[in-house]
Amino acid sequence: MTVAKSERLLNLLIMLLVQRRPVPKQRIRSILYADSTPEAFEKMFERDKEELRSLGVPVEVDQIDPLFDDEPGYRISPADFALPEIDLRPDEAAVIGLATRVWQHARLAAATSDAVRKLSAAGIDVDTTALDIVEPRLSADEPSFDVFWEATQERSAVVFDYARPGADTATRRRLQPWGVVRYSGRWYVVGHDIDRGAERVFRLSRVRGQARRTGRPGAYDVPPGTDVREVARRLAPAPSTEHAVLLVRQGAGHALRRGADAVEPDVPGPDTRTRWDRVSLSRSLGLVDEVLGHGPDVVVEAPDALRRSVVDRLAAALGQPGDRPVDRPAPHPTAEERA
């Protein structure tokens, strides 16, 4: 699916989801398909509706005014689109809470805001609370993330400069990306290295300067049966671990407690609203995201590098200056580094 089509489907989903009443077809065309001819609009709109339905989105057709037999309209009922109520144990709920509270990926959040802004400017009464069930929640801070993600959708090559650990200069690489995955707390792109003629994995935080797509879309195919997550696990550095000491509010942090090395109850905490426990644990890279996911219920005591990383991420989210997070070198060379 191309990026343009993905954004069009997202806009259509948002438009039909936030409506309080069915939307007539011509209103949909004027806002989302304004540059298309009537014939092209009919074809695209029908394809987009069916694609959303194939993804499990209940696009409904209904009369705009029940008192008159006029043009039908379209909408998506939030009640039908939302997941049914799920019963979770406390530790399961903690994991789900962590997954849904991490920082949003800026590109998708911006696309959502743009769609809502267009609808509001057109005088449409929107219900933004309906967006809670489709709100994007996964972080991707690396500037090159969008370029590689779009290239995987379009099947186009990417040219970029890459700095290996310990190298003073970056080298030019050309890659046919197969996918972008998160492994051991880092974002990696997996694909076929054009110059080396073999599969490679690159950590996005080591890309220097501006990565750019090159060549025509659809220039290559991903080898059948490729599991990009398995390739990343096989070629990326083995996960390293770090020891941390956290203050965790009692009644919170169940996932942290479950894998803890030790828990010391009833210790002084940063506030007196509740009691606090001291939790000692070892984790692979990615502990920053896990701590941030618990919000004010977890405070880092040690190490200093972890505490600085958490503070810097919070400062960046608030638009305030902060120290750069500690970026530990990979303990083992990757397949790309051995090439």
Secondary structure, 3 states (H helix, E strand, C coil): CCHHHHHHHHHHHHHHHCECCCEEHHHHHHHHCCCCCHHHHHHHHHHHHHHHHHCCCCEEEEECCCCCCCCEEEEECHHHHCCCCCCCCHHHHHHHHHHHHCCCCHHHHHHHHHHHHHHHHCCCCECHHHHHHCCCCCCCCCCCHHHHHHHHHHCCEEEEEECCCCCCCCEEEEEEEEEEEEECCEEEEEEEECCCCEEEEEEHHHEEEEEEEECCCCCCCCCCCCCHHHHHHHHCCCCCEEEEEEEEECCCCHHHHHCCCEEEEEECCCCCCCCEEEEEEEEECCHHHHHHHCHHHEEEEECHHHHHHHHHHHHHHCCCCCCCCCCCCCCCCCHHHHC
